Structures are given as structure tokens and as C-alpha cells.
């Protein structure tokens, strides 16, 4: 008895098959961005079939925003086309239950069933990747919200007067400081008056702050560059505020952290949060740790969703 899990990203679509014990096999392809809204579900169906599976149910974690009632991806900024149907076309192909959720909401369910969150009723998952997002389980129940897009923690405002603008267009959102796509912008603000000249970070950027990348910053910080270390410490301070907001709002027992920025730089991301969070807390501090499910956390979430879906329909 096997189930299908799907992770829809702006860059890649990943598909896995598995059961109560975990993932058995998986595959990945660049996301079809050329063939209109129908291209994505057709690609997913082909990938599932390519794993030699006729699934009992399909669970999907996706970039958002999600319209859970329509079973589709809404007006996402990550595609030129809008309103991508997922549930209806996959149900038509496989004639099995299909459910779509925001990727971080799926991830926290995967963490709860397969990861460090097993047996924990108040759990939060944070992804620090190209963007910044989160998912919550509160008193044993996944928190979805009216449209399936709660909790959008990346768009918590840390400073409404900030010169840094989030990808959504708002000023001072957490994502504007600490997501992989925006860290270089934050770094340029921090370094422009610091008198940066001949250090390792500037050599890596060819002497041009405009060429900085997140990878350069963390690489240089790990190799002892003082300018990069300063930037990473400031990122940590903003992350500590963001994590404290989560604790104060949700009173979680455990927060697990994933996403490429965190997974590739665990000490440089997690340790500054642990050092700085206490001064912003009113609620008791939870455990904060890197997810044990790595880059597959959303796939585990899709698998957990499929299992729950099949059991509820049986």
C-alpha cells in the first residue's frame, strides 16, 4: 500500500512514494513553466507514473498562496500564469483522494509524523530558503487558516519604516532581511558605511557589493571574514526577533528549521537565534533545532497528508 507525495516549487517539482515507514523512492524535475496552468498537473501525473505507482492517495505541498477550496495554487508571484489547478486534474487521472496544502503547512505535518515532532502537540516549522515561511501544529491540530495560508510568518513586520522592501511589496517584513533572496540587499545596507575594502568577502564579490550573494556571505563568514561575520550576526539578530514572535504567538514546545539557507549553514543560522531570542520572549523558550528530515521535509509532509486522507476516506 503506497501513497504519493508532491513538493511543488518555483524551480523544481519533486515526487515521492512511500508508506507509514517513510519514503521508498523519489524523483525531481525542473518545474514546467512553459505550458500554462495545465502543464504542472500533467507533469506531476507523469512523474508519479514514472515511479511505477498507482497511489491510494496523493498529498501535495506547494508554494502559495493556496486556494484549498478550489484545490489550486492561486496568484503566485513565482509563475507568469495564475490559478494552477492541482486537485481536480490529479483526481481525474488517478481517481483517488488528493489534497493540496501550503508547503510549510505540509512540512510541519511531516515533522509531526516522521520527524523530531513526533508526540509533540505544539510544534512549529520554519523554512529559511529563497523565501521565509512557517507551519504550525497547535494543541495537536494543524493550523491552516481560512484559505489554507496560515501562518505567513515571513511577512511579519519587523520595521515598518525600513528601507528594505519584501518581494510582496511591503516594507520591513522578516523575509526582506533574512531570506536567501534578500540577504544580499540587507548586507549591502549594513556594509555601505562600514568602510569595506580588501577583505575576503569583497574579493569574492570582485570588489562590488552589488555582486554579493547569500552563498558568498555565509562562505566568507565560515572562513573568518569579519565583514561577513558582522552581516551574519545581524541576520541572526533579526531571526531571533522573528523566532521570538513565533514563540510569543504560538507558545510552541519545539521549533524545527529547514530550507536551503538553514540546512547549508546550520551553525551560522541556529546559534545566533539561540543567543538572541531570550531578550524578546515573554513565553517559555522552546527547543530550536534543525529538521532531521532535511530537504525532504515537504515530501514527508505530502506523504503524511496522503496517509491521513486515505484513512479518512476509508
C-alpha positions in Angstrom: 0.0 0.0 0.0 1.8 3.1 -1.2 1.0 6.8 -1.4 2.3 9.7 -3.5 3.8 12.9 -2.1 4.4 16.0 -4.2 6.5 19.1 -3.5 5.7 21.9 -5.9 8.4 24.6 -6.0 9.0 27.5 -8.3 12.2 25.9 -9.6 11.6 22.1 -9.1 8.8 19.6 -8.7 9.7 16.6 -6.5 7.6 13.5 -6.2 8.0 10.6 -3.8 6.2 7.3 -3.0 6.1 5.8 0.4 4.0 4.5 3.3 3.8 4.7 7.1 7.5 3.9 7.4 8.7 6.7 5.1 9.8 7.5 1.6 10.6 4.5 -0.6 11.7 6.3 -3.8 11.6 9.8 -5.3 12.4 11.9 -8.3 12.8 15.6 -9.2 12.4 17.7 -12.4 12.5 21.4 -13.2 9.1 22.9 -12.9 7.1 23.2 -16.2 6.8 27.0 -16.5 6.2 27.0 -20.3 2.9 25.1 -20.9 0.4 27.2 -18.9 -1.5 26.2 -15.8 -2.3 22.7 -17.1 1.4 21.9 -17.6 2.1 21.5 -13.8 -0.5 18.8 -13.1 0.3 16.9 -16.3 4.0 16.9 -15.2 3.1 15.6 -11.7 0.9 12.8 -13.1 3.7 11.8 -15.4 6.3 11.8 -12.6 4.0 9.7 -10.4 3.5 7.2 -13.2 7.3 7.2 -13.7 7.7 5.8 -10.2 5.6 2.8 -11.2 2.8 3.7 -8.8 -0.9 3.8 -8.8 -1.3 5.6 -5.5 -4.0 5.1 -2.9 -4.0 8.9 -2.2 -1.9 11.9 -3.1 -0.7 14.7 -0.8 0.7 17.9 -2.2 2.8 20.6 -0.5 3.1 23.7 -2.7 4.4 27.3 -3.0 1.5 29.6 -2.4 -0.8 31.3 -2.0 -3.1 28.2 -2.0 -6.8 28.1 -2.5 -7.7 25.0 -0.6 -11.4 25.1 -1.6 -10.6 25.2 -5.3 -7.7 22.8 -4.9 -5.3 25.1 -6.8 -2.3 27.4 -6.5 -3.6 31.0 -6.5 -2.0 34.1 -7.9 1.6 33.2 -7.0 4.3 35.6 -7.9 6.5 32.7 -8.9 4.8 31.9 -12.2 3.8 34.1 -15.2 0.4 32.3 -15.2 -2.1 32.3 -12.3 -4.5 29.8 -10.8 -2.9 26.5 -11.4 -5.3 23.6 -10.8 -3.9 20.6 -8.9 -6.5 18.6 -7.1 -9.1 18.2 -9.9 -6.8 17.1 -12.7 -4.8 14.7 -10.5 -8.1 13.2 -9.2 -9.3 12.8 -12.7 -6.1 10.9 -13.8 -5.8 8.6 -10.7 -9.3 8.5 -9.3 -8.0 8.8 -5.7 -8.3 11.4 -3.0 -6.0 14.4 -3.5 -5.2 17.2 -1.1 -3.1 20.3 -1.5 -1.6 22.4 1.3 0.9 25.3 1.6 4.3 23.7 1.6 5.2 24.8 5.1 1.9 23.6 6.5 2.6 20.2 4.8 6.2 20.3 6.2 5.1 20.6 9.8 2.7 17.7 9.4 5.6 15.7 8.0 7.7 16.7 11.0 4.9 15.7 13.4 4.5 12.2 11.8 8.1 11.3 10.7 10.5 13.8 12.3 11.5 15.3 15.7 7.9 16.5 16.3 6.5 13.0 16.9 4.4 13.1 20.1 4.6 16.9 20.4 1.2 18.7 20.3 2.6 22.3 19.9 5.1 22.3 17.1 6.4 24.9 14.6 8.4 24.5 11.4 10.3 27.4 9.8 11.9 27.3 6.4 14.7 29.8 5.6 15.3 29.4 2.0 14.8 31.6 -1.1 11.8 32.8 0.9 10.9 32.5 4.5 7.8 30.7 5.8 6.3 28.6 8.6 3.8 26.0 9.6 2.2 25.3 12.9 0.5 22.5 14.9 -1.4 23.9 17.8 -2.8 21.6 20.5 -2.3 18.6 18.2 -4.1 20.2 15.2 -2.5 21.7 12.0 -3.2 25.4 11.7 -4.4 26.2 8.2 -6.5 29.4 8.3 -9.5 30.4 6.2 -7.7 30.0 2.8 -5.0 27.5 3.9 -2.2 30.1 4.1 -1.7 30.5 7.8 0.8 31.3 9.3 2.7 33.6 6.9 5.5 34.4 9.3 7.8 35.7 6.6 5.5 38.6 6.3 5.6 39.6 9.9 6.7 43.2 10.0 9.9 43.8 11.9 10.3 47.5 11.0 7.5 49.4 9.0 10.0 52.2 8.3 12.7 50.0 6.9 14.3 50.9 3.6 14.2 47.1 2.8 11.2 46.1 0.8 9.9 42.5 0.7 9.1 40.7 -2.6 5.4 41.2 -1.7 6.0 45.0 -1.9 5.7 45.7 1.9 8.5 47.4 3.9 10.3 45.7 6.7 9.0 42.2 6.6 11.1 39.5 8.2 11.6 37.9 4.7 13.1 41.2 3.5 16.0 40.8 5.9 16.7 37.1 6.2 15.5 35.1 3.2 18.1 33.8 0.7 16.8 36.1 -2.0 17.0 39.2 0.2 20.1 38.7 2.4 22.4 40.4 -0.2 20.2 43.5 0.0 20.4 43.6 3.8 24.1 43.0 3.6 24.6 46.0 1.2 22.7 48.2 3.7 24.8 47.0 6.6 28.2 47.3 4.7 27.8 50.5 2.7 29.0 52.7 5.6 31.4 50.2 7.1 34.4 51.1 5.0 34.6 47.6 3.4 37.7 47.3 1.3 40.1 44.4 0.8 38.6 41.6 2.9 37.7 38.1 1.7 34.1 38.9 1.1 34.9 41.8 -1.1 37.4 39.8 -3.1 34.8 37.1 -3.6 32.4 39.8 -4.9 35.0 41.3 -7.2 35.1 44.5 -5.2 31.4 45.2 -6.0 28.7 45.0 -3.2 26.1 44.6 -6.0 27.5 41.2 -6.8 27.1 39.7 -3.3 25.2 36.5 -2.9 23.9 34.7 0.2 26.3 31.9 -0.6 29.3 34.3 -0.6 28.3 35.8 2.7 28.0 32.5 4.6 31.1 31.1 2.9 33.2 34.1 3.9 31.8 34.2 7.4 32.7 30.5 7.9 36.2 31.3 6.8 36.6 34.1 9.3 35.9 37.2 7.3 35.0 40.0 9.7 32.6 41.8 7.4 30.7 38.6 6.6 30.6 37.6 10.2 29.1 41.0 11.1 26.4 40.5 8.4 25.6 37.0 9.7 25.4 38.3 13.3 22.9 41.0 12.2 20.9 38.4 10.3 20.9 36.3 13.5 19.5 39.3 15.5 16.6 39.7 13.1 15.9 36.0 13.0 15.9 36.0 16.8 13.2 38.6 16.8 11.2 36.6 14.3 11.5 33.4 16.2 10.6 35.2 19.5 7.4 36.4 17.7 6.6 32.8 16.9 7.1 31.7 20.5 5.1 34.6 21.9 2.2 34.0 19.5 2.1 30.2 19.4 3.8 29.0 22.6 5.4 26.1 20.7 7.3 23.4 22.5 9.6 22.7 19.6 10.6 24.7 16.5 12.4 22.9 13.7 14.2 24.7 11.0 14.7 23.8 7.3 15.2 25.4 4.0 18.4 25.6 2.0 19.9 28.7 3.8 19.5 26.9 7.2 20.4 23.4 6.1 23.6 24.6 4.4 24.7 26.9 7.2 23.3 25.3 10.4 25.7 26.8 13.0 25.6 30.3 11.4 21.8 30.3 11.4 20.7 28.4 14.5 23.3 29.6 17.1 22.7 33.3 16.7 19.0 32.7 17.1 19.6 30.8 20.3 21.9 33.5 21.6 19.5 36.4 20.9 16.0 35.0 21.4 15.7 35.3 25.2 15.6 39.1 25.3 12.5 39.2 23.2 10.5 36.4 24.9 7.5 36.5 27.2 6.7 32.8 26.8 8.9 30.0 27.9 11.7 29.3 25.5 11.2 26.2 23.3 13.8 23.8 21.9 15.1 25.1 18.5 16.8 22.6 16.1 17.5 21.8 12.5 14.9 19.5 11.0 16.0 15.9 10.8 14.1 15.4 7.6 16.5 17.7 5.6 15.4 18.8 2.1 12.7 16.1 2.0 10.6 17.6 4.8 7.8 18.8 2.4 7.8 15.3 0.7 7.3 13.7 4.2 4.5 16.2 4.7 2.8 15.2 1.5 3.2 11.6 2.4 1.6 12.2 5.9 -1.3 14.1 4.2 -1.9 11.3 1.8 -2.0 8.7 4.6 -4.4 10.8 6.6 -6.6 11.4 3.6 -6.8 7.8 2.7 -7.7 6.8 6.2 -10.4 9.4 6.5 -12.0 8.2 3.2 -11.8 4.5 4.1 
